[in-house]
Amino acid sequence: MPGGPASLCGVFWSSDRISIQVTVETMSGSAYTVNYSVVFSNFSAIGLEKTCKMLPELIGPPSEIKDGYLVWRRDSLTLSKKIIVNVSNWNAVDADSGRSLGEWLFWLSPFDLSANYTLILAGINRDVAAYLTPNLSGCVGYVLYLNASNTASKDYVVSGAKIEKARTLVAYSYPLLYVYQKVLRGGRVSEEFKSALRRFGCSVVQHPNSTVEVSCEAFLRGASQVERWKAWKVVPISMRVDPNLYQTLAAIKYGDLYLAMFPIDFYVFVYDRQTGLLLEASHDPSAESWWGYAILPSAYLSFGNYTLSFTVLNGLINAKLVETNIPLQTPSLGSPGRAEADPAYALLAALATLAIAVAIARRWR
């Protein structure tokens, strides 16, 4: 919570699989209430007793205390909360804390489904401070850039139904802090860098005097479209960093909060073009994963006073839709202003390793 100290508990955490279960419980004309649960199967954890005394409040009493360590063993562990999704702007709010989580990620809004390209505020990490200017601070977030012409490289099978790759939409996390940059005497730019930026509508120009300009006009055009109805907007901040470097940062204004688009890791979200359902979320295989942070942002992994921050030991995490009661043969979620098909489905986070390092932060009220 703002103004309160945070205590950290480093835990070695393991699970055979992690399931995310999403069920719409109630609906009204302007919002629906979602029961959101994260289920750890064959769960075990160990942490220092002196730093993790508060952890039983979240996951229950330990199975044993041994040599100064708290040890948990469970067939399964379920963490749940209620999320309110505003149908008019797709803003997701934690029902208990009242905190905004960014946009609802598990199926696309009718607006995003109908757009040729759009932006999605997919992540907020309130525990990581960001300094946009000497007089403006905030925290870290990330944005997905969705271009309707991008499709997945493979087909998907969900609940026995095949979804061909031509029916998919792909969104990539925006990889830069800025939307414009001019570097005097910048030298040569690799073709790999140029190619990576083209998917975001960015151009890279190398001038004869070695000045390099990066311009992402498509991102700004998308930002001007989404701000008319979403709960956030892009605020360009131009600055001269040093005599040889000029940048225009893309800050996100989200209510009273400012976010810096800090590309800690690179993500790919694959959606079904008909229903809007999230089919897969993973680290971008074409980009090096820096830290292996969970694809779901910390805002979606906050329960009560606790925030879970996941990293996997091999640096890769991916989640796939494995089951849904949404009819996949006919559009239901993607029709304008409607989501009445009782969308309840489960995501299975398929982990390449069973061992997960977890940092749990508790903010005192």
C-alpha positions as CSV (number, residue, x, y, z in Angstrom):
1,M,0.0,0.0,0.0
2,P,1.2,3.6,-0.6
3,G,3.2,5.0,2.2
4,G,3.7,1.7,4.0
5,P,6.9,-0.3,4.3
6,A,7.3,-3.5,2.4
7,S,9.0,-6.7,3.7
8,L,10.5,-9.3,1.4
9,C,10.5,-13.0,1.7
10,G,12.6,-15.0,-0.7
11,V,11.2,-18.5,-1.2
12,F,12.3,-21.5,-3.2
13,W,8.9,-22.6,-4.6
14,S,8.1,-25.7,-6.8
15,S,5.0,-27.0,-8.5
16,D,4.3,-29.6,-11.1
17,R,2.1,-27.2,-12.9
18,I,0.3,-23.8,-12.4
19,S,-3.3,-23.4,-13.6
20,I,-5.0,-20.0,-13.9
21,Q,-8.8,-20.4,-13.7
22,V,-11.1,-17.6,-14.7
23,T,-14.9,-17.7,-14.3
24,V,-17.3,-14.9,-14.9
25,E,-19.7,-14.9,-11.8
26,T,-22.0,-11.9,-12.4
27,M,-22.6,-9.5,-15.2
28,S,-24.3,-6.1,-15.5
29,G,-24.6,-3.6,-18.3
30,S,-21.3,-1.9,-17.5
31,A,-19.1,-4.5,-15.8
32,Y,-18.7,-8.2,-14.9
33,T,-17.2,-9.8,-11.8
34,V,-14.5,-12.4,-12.4
35,N,-13.4,-15.1,-10.0
36,Y,-9.6,-15.3,-10.7
37,S,-7.6,-18.2,-9.1
38,V,-4.0,-19.4,-9.5
39,V,-3.7,-23.1,-8.6
40,F,-0.3,-24.7,-7.8
41,S,-0.4,-28.5,-8.1
42,N,1.9,-30.7,-6.0
43,F,3.2,-27.6,-4.3
44,S,6.1,-27.2,-2.0
45,A,8.1,-24.2,-0.7
46,I,10.9,-23.4,1.7
47,G,11.9,-20.0,3.2
48,L,13.8,-18.6,6.1
49,E,11.7,-18.4,9.3
50,K,13.2,-15.0,10.3
51,T,12.2,-13.3,7.0
52,C,9.0,-15.3,6.1
53,K,7.1,-15.2,9.3
54,M,4.2,-13.4,7.5
55,L,3.9,-16.0,4.7
56,P,1.5,-18.3,6.6
57,E,-1.1,-15.5,6.3
58,L,-1.1,-16.1,2.6
59,I,-0.5,-19.9,2.1
60,G,-1.4,-21.3,5.5
61,P,0.7,-22.9,8.3
62,P,3.9,-24.6,7.3
63,S,4.1,-28.4,7.3
64,E,7.2,-28.2,9.5
65,I,9.9,-25.8,10.8
66,K,13.4,-27.3,10.4
67,D,16.8,-25.7,11.0
68,G,15.4,-22.2,10.9
69,Y,13.4,-22.8,7.7
70,L,9.6,-22.9,7.1
71,V,8.7,-25.8,4.9
72,W,5.3,-26.3,3.1
73,R,4.0,-29.3,1.2
74,R,0.6,-29.4,-0.3
75,D,-1.2,-31.5,-2.9
76,S,-2.4,-28.1,-4.2
77,L,-2.5,-24.5,-3.2
78,T,-5.1,-22.1,-4.5
79,L,-4.9,-18.3,-4.4
80,S,-8.0,-16.4,-5.4
81,K,-9.5,-12.9,-5.8
82,K,-12.3,-11.1,-7.4
83,I,-11.7,-8.8,-10.4
84,I,-14.1,-6.2,-11.8
85,V,-13.8,-5.7,-15.5
86,N,-15.3,-2.4,-16.9
87,V,-16.9,-3.3,-20.2
88,S,-16.7,0.3,-21.5
89,N,-12.9,0.6,-21.3
90,W,-11.7,-2.9,-20.4
91,N,-10.1,-1.7,-17.2
92,A,-9.6,-4.4,-14.6
93,V,-9.8,-3.6,-10.9
94,D,-9.0,-5.7,-7.8
95,A,-12.4,-5.9,-6.0
96,D,-10.8,-6.1,-2.5
97,S,-8.1,-3.4,-2.8
98,G,-9.7,-1.2,-5.4
99,R,-6.4,-1.1,-7.3
100,S,-6.4,-0.9,-11.1
101,L,-4.6,-3.8,-12.7
102,G,-4.3,-2.5,-16.2
103,E,-6.4,-3.9,-19.0
104,W,-8.1,-7.3,-18.8
105,L,-5.8,-9.7,-20.6
106,F,-7.7,-13.0,-20.9
107,W,-9.9,-12.0,-23.8
108,L,-9.8,-9.0,-26.1
109,S,-12.3,-6.2,-26.1
110,P,-14.6,-5.7,-29.1
111,F,-12.6,-2.5,-29.9
112,D,-9.3,-4.3,-30.0
113,L,-10.7,-7.2,-32.0
114,S,-12.0,-4.8,-34.7
115,A,-8.9,-2.6,-34.9
116,N,-6.2,-3.0,-37.5
117,Y,-3.7,-2.2,-34.8
118,T,-4.1,-1.3,-31.2
119,L,-2.3,-1.0,-27.9
120,I,-3.0,-2.9,-24.7
121,L,-1.9,-1.9,-21.2
122,A,-0.8,-5.3,-20.1
123,G,1.4,-4.9,-17.1
124,I,1.9,-2.8,-14.0
125,N,4.6,-3.4,-11.4
126,R,4.0,-0.9,-8.6
127,D,6.9,-2.2,-6.6
128,V,9.5,-1.0,-9.2
129,A,10.0,2.8,-9.2
130,A,10.6,4.7,-12.5
131,Y,11.9,8.2,-12.9
132,L,10.6,9.7,-16.1
133,T,12.1,13.2,-15.5
134,P,13.8,14.8,-12.5
135,N,10.4,16.0,-11.4
136,L,8.2,13.1,-12.5
137,S,8.3,9.6,-11.0
138,G,6.0,6.6,-11.2
139,C,6.4,2.9,-11.7
140,V,7.1,0.3,-14.4
141,G,4.6,-1.1,-16.9
142,Y,4.5,-2.6,-20.3
143,V,2.3,-2.3,-23.4
144,L,1.4,-4.8,-26.0
145,Y,1.3,-3.7,-29.7
146,L,-1.3,-5.7,-31.7
147,N,-1.2,-5.6,-35.5
148,A,-4.1,-7.5,-37.1
149,S,-1.9,-8.6,-39.9
150,N,0.3,-10.6,-37.5
151,T,-0.6,-14.3,-37.0
152,A,0.9,-17.1,-35.0
153,S,3.3,-19.6,-36.5
154,K,1.3,-22.6,-35.5
155,D,-2.2,-24.0,-35.0
156,Y,-3.8,-24.4,-31.5
157,V,-6.1,-27.1,-30.1
158,V,-8.4,-26.1,-27.2
159,S,-11.1,-28.3,-25.7
160,G,-10.8,-30.6,-28.8
161,A,-11.3,-27.7,-31.3
162,K,-8.6,-26.8,-33.7
163,I,-7.9,-23.1,-34.2
164,E,-5.8,-22.6,-37.3
165,K,-3.0,-20.1,-37.3
166,A,-4.7,-17.9,-39.9
167,R,-7.4,-17.3,-37.2
168,T,-5.0,-15.9,-34.7
169,L,-3.8,-12.4,-33.7
170,V,-0.4,-11.8,-32.2
171,A,0.6,-9.0,-29.9
172,Y,4.1,-8.2,-28.9
173,S,5.3,-6.2,-25.9
174,Y,6.8,-2.9,-26.9
175,P,10.6,-3.2,-26.6
176,L,11.7,0.4,-26.1
177,L,11.6,3.2,-23.5
178,Y,11.1,5.7,-26.2
179,V,9.1,6.4,-29.4
180,Y,11.7,8.6,-31.0
181,Q,15.5,8.8,-30.6
182,K,18.2,10.7,-32.3
183,V,21.8,9.7,-31.6
184,L,24.6,11.9,-33.1
185,R,27.6,9.8,-34.2
186,G,25.5,6.7,-33.4
187,G,27.4,4.4,-35.7
188,R,26.0,1.4,-37.5
189,V,22.7,-0.3,-36.6
190,S,22.4,-4.1,-37.0
191,E,19.8,-5.5,-39.4
192,E,18.5,-7.6,-36.6
193,F,17.6,-4.5,-34.6
194,K,15.9,-2.9,-37.6
195,S,13.9,-6.1,-38.3
196,A,12.8,-6.4,-34.7
197,L,11.5,-2.8,-34.7
198,R,9.6,-3.2,-38.0
199,R,6.9,-5.3,-36.3
200,F,6.1,-2.2,-34.2
201,G,5.9,0.1,-37.1
202,C,9.3,1.7,-36.2
203,S,11.8,2.9,-38.8
204,V,15.5,3.2,-38.3
205,V,17.4,5.8,-40.5
206,Q,21.2,6.0,-40.6
207,H,22.4,9.3,-41.9
208,P,25.7,9.8,-43.8
209,N,27.2,11.6,-40.8
210,S,26.6,8.5,-38.6
211,T,23.5,10.1,-36.9
212,V,20.9,7.4,-36.2
213,E,17.2,8.2,-35.9
214,V,14.6,5.7,-34.6
215,S,10.9,6.8,-35.1
216,C,7.9,4.8,-34.1
217,E,5.0,6.7,-35.7
218,A,2.7,3.7,-35.8
219,F,2.9,3.3,-32.1
220,L,1.9,7.0,-31.6
221,R,-1.0,6.6,-34.1
222,G,-2.2,3.6,-32.2
223,A,-1.9,5.6,-28.9
224,S,-4.0,8.4,-30.3
225,Q,-6.8,6.0,-31.2
226,V,-7.0,4.0,-28.0
227,E,-7.0,7.1,-25.6
228,R,-10.4,8.0,-26.8
229,W,-12.0,5.1,-24.9
230,K,-9.4,3.3,-22.8
231,A,-8.6,4.2,-19.2
232,W,-5.0,5.3,-20.0
233,K,-3.2,7.4,-22.6
234,V,0.4,7.9,-23.9
235,V,2.1,11.1,-22.8
236,P,5.2,11.8,-24.9
237,I,8.0,13.4,-22.9
238,S,10.9,14.9,-25.0
239,M,14.3,15.5,-23.5
240,R,17.9,16.0,-24.4
241,V,19.7,13.3,-22.4
242,D,23.2,14.5,-23.3
243,P,24.7,16.6,-26.2
244,N,24.6,13.6,-28.5
245,L,21.3,12.0,-27.5
246,Y,17.7,13.3,-27.9
247,Q,14.7,11.1,-26.9
248,T,11.0,11.2,-26.7
249,L,9.8,8.8,-24.0
250,A,6.4,7.3,-24.1
251,A,5.0,7.6,-20.5
252,I,1.7,6.0,-19.7
253,K,-0.8,8.2,-17.7
254,Y,-3.2,5.8,-15.9
255,G,-5.4,7.7,-13.6
256,D,-3.1,9.4,-11.1
257,L,-0.3,7.0,-11.9
258,Y,2.6,7.5,-14.5
259,L,4.2,4.4,-16.0
260,A,7.5,4.0,-17.8
261,M,7.5,1.4,-20.5
262,F,10.5,-0.5,-19.2
263,P,11.2,-3.6,-21.3
264,I,12.4,-6.0,-18.6
265,D,11.5,-9.0,-20.7
266,F,9.9,-9.5,-24.1
267,Y,6.5,-11.2,-24.4
268,V,4.2,-12.6,-27.1
269,F,0.4,-12.9,-26.6
270,V,-1.6,-14.9,-29.1
271,Y,-5.4,-14.4,-29.3
272,D,-8.2,-16.1,-31.2
273,R,-9.4,-13.7,-33.9
274,Q,-13.1,-14.9,-33.5
275,T,-13.7,-15.1,-29.8
276,G,-10.9,-12.9,-28.6
277,L,-9.7,-15.5,-26.1
278,L,-6.0,-15.6,-25.1
279,L,-4.6,-18.8,-26.5
280,E,-1.0,-18.4,-25.4
281,A,1.3,-16.0,-23.6
282,S,5.0,-16.6,-23.6
283,H,8.4,-15.0,-23.8
284,D,9.3,-13.9,-27.3
285,P,11.5,-16.6,-28.9
286,S,13.0,-14.1,-31.3
287,A,14.4,-12.0,-28.4
288,E,16.7,-12.9,-25.6
289,S,14.9,-13.2,-22.3
290,W,16.7,-11.0,-19.7
291,W,15.3,-12.2,-16.4
292,G,12.6,-14.8,-17.0
293,Y,9.9,-12.9,-15.2
294,A,6.4,-14.3,-15.3
295,I,4.4,-13.2,-18.3
296,L,1.5,-12.2,-16.0
297,P,2.4,-8.9,-14.4
298,S,2.7,-8.6,-10.7
299,A,-0.7,-6.7,-10.5
300,Y,-2.4,-10.0,-11.5
301,L,-0.3,-11.9,-8.9
302,S,-1.3,-9.7,-5.9
303,F,-3.4,-11.3,-3.3
304,G,-4.5,-9.3,-0.3
305,N,-1.4,-7.6,1.0
306,Y,1.0,-9.8,-0.9
307,T,2.6,-9.5,-4.4
308,L,4.2,-12.6,-5.9
309,S,7.0,-12.0,-8.4
310,F,7.9,-15.2,-10.3
311,T,11.1,-16.1,-12.1
312,V,11.8,-19.5,-13.6
313,L,15.3,-21.0,-13.3
314,N,15.7,-21.5,-17.0
315,G,14.4,-18.0,-17.8
316,L,11.3,-19.2,-19.9
317,I,7.7,-19.3,-19.0
318,N,4.7,-19.9,-21.2
319,A,1.0,-20.3,-20.6
320,K,-1.5,-22.0,-22.9
321,L,-5.3,-22.1,-23.0
322,V,-6.2,-25.8,-22.4
323,E,-9.9,-25.7,-21.6
324,T,-12.9,-23.4,-22.1
325,N,-16.7,-23.6,-22.3
326,I,-16.8,-20.8,-24.9
327,P,-18.0,-22.2,-28.2
328,L,-15.0,-21.9,-30.4
329,Q,-16.8,-22.5,-33.7
330,T,-18.9,-19.2,-33.4
331,P,-17.9,-15.8,-32.1
332,S,-19.3,-15.0,-28.7
333,L,-16.9,-12.7,-26.8
334,G,-15.9,-10.7,-29.8
335,S,-19.4,-9.3,-30.7
336,P,-19.7,-5.6,-29.9
337,G,-20.5,-4.9,-26.2
338,R,-21.3,-8.5,-25.4
339,A,-19.7,-11.1,-23.3
340,E,-22.6,-13.2,-22.1
341,A,-21.4,-16.7,-22.9
342,D,-20.5,-17.3,-19.3
343,P,-16.7,-17.3,-20.1
344,A,-15.1,-19.7,-17.7
345,Y,-11.8,-21.3,-18.7
346,A,-8.5,-22.4,-17.4
347,L,-4.9,-21.6,-18.5
348,L,-2.2,-24.0,-17.9
349,A,1.3,-22.5,-17.4
350,A,3.5,-25.1,-19.0
351,L,6.9,-24.8,-17.2
352,A,10.0,-26.2,-18.7
353,T,11.3,-26.7,-15.1
354,L,9.6,-27.6,-11.9
355,A,11.7,-25.2,-9.8
356,I,10.5,-21.6,-9.5
357,A,12.2,-18.9,-7.4
358,V,9.5,-16.7,-5.9
359,A,9.8,-13.3,-4.2
360,I,6.8,-12.3,-2.1
361,A,6.4,-8.8,-1.0
362,R,4.0,-7.9,1.8
363,R,2.8,-4.3,2.1
364,W,1.4,-3.4,5.5
365,R,-1.9,-1.6,5.7
